[in-house]
Amino acid sequence: MNIQGAVILEQGVTFAVIAVKSSVTMYTSRIVQVRQELSYFFPNMPIILMSEDREGNPHYYGRKDIVEFLKSIDVNQIPWKTYHVY
């Protein structure tokens, strides 16, 4: 399985941003489950999920300080790459 994501080091914090479908972020229980599953591939770092609304606007789910940072930058500034997982 392939996922789109990025590992970012900002202000001494390394974290992962993973793009997911909006159906994943509709329910808190699904967010928790997916983040837990991804923690195997991105160990010891906060995982932020990102989905886009119908207009293409990104929405982030995860640690509040990291979410606030991501909201302050353009989604195109994130160094996206494809990760092969599972």
C-alpha positions in Angstrom: 0.0 0.0 0.0 1.2 3.5 -0.8 0.5 6.6 1.2 1.4 10.3 0.7 3.2 11.8 3.6 6.1 13.8 4.9 8.4 13.6 7.9 9.2 17.1 9.1 11.6 18.5 11.6 10.5 21.9 12.9 11.7 23.7 16.0 13.3 20.5 17.3 10.2 18.4 16.9 10.1 15.6 14.3 6.6 14.7 13.2 4.8 12.9 10.3 2.0 14.4 8.2 -0.1 11.8 6.3 -2.7 12.6 3.7 -5.9 10.6 4.1 -9.4 10.7 2.6 -11.9 12.9 4.3 -13.9 9.7 5.2 -11.0 8.9 7.6 -11.3 12.2 9.4 -15.1 12.2 9.8 -15.0 10.1 13.0 -12.7 10.5 16.0 -12.5 6.8 16.5 -11.2 6.3 12.9 -8.6 9.1 13.3 -7.3 7.3 16.5 -7.2 3.9 14.7 -5.4 5.2 11.6 -2.9 7.1 13.7 -2.2 4.1 15.8 -1.7 1.9 12.7 0.7 4.4 11.2 2.7 4.7 14.4 4.4 1.4 13.4 5.8 3.0 10.3 6.5 6.4 11.9 7.7 5.4 15.4 8.3 7.8 18.3 6.8 10.8 16.5 3.5 12.6 16.5 1.3 11.8 13.5 -0.8 14.4 12.0 -3.6 13.4 9.5 -4.5 15.8 6.7 -7.6 15.6 4.6 -9.0 18.1 2.1 -12.5 19.4 1.9 -14.5 19.6 -1.4 -12.8 22.9 -2.2 -9.3 21.4 -1.7 -8.6 23.2 1.6 -6.5 21.1 4.0 -7.7 20.2 7.5 -5.2 18.8 10.0 -5.9 16.4 12.9 -3.4 15.8 15.7 -1.2 17.6 18.2 -2.6 21.1 18.5 0.8 23.0 18.3 1.8 21.1 15.2 -1.7 21.6 13.6 -1.4 25.4 14.3 2.0 25.4 12.6 0.7 23.5 9.6 -2.2 25.8 9.2 0.2 28.7 9.0 2.0 27.3 5.9 0.9 26.5 2.4 0.1 22.8 1.9 2.5 22.9 -1.1 5.4 23.7 1.2 5.1 20.3 2.8 7.8 17.9 1.3 5.3 15.2 0.2 6.6 11.8 -0.8 5.2 8.3 -1.3 5.8 5.8 1.4 5.3 2.1 0.9 3.6 0.6 3.9 2.1 -2.8 4.9 
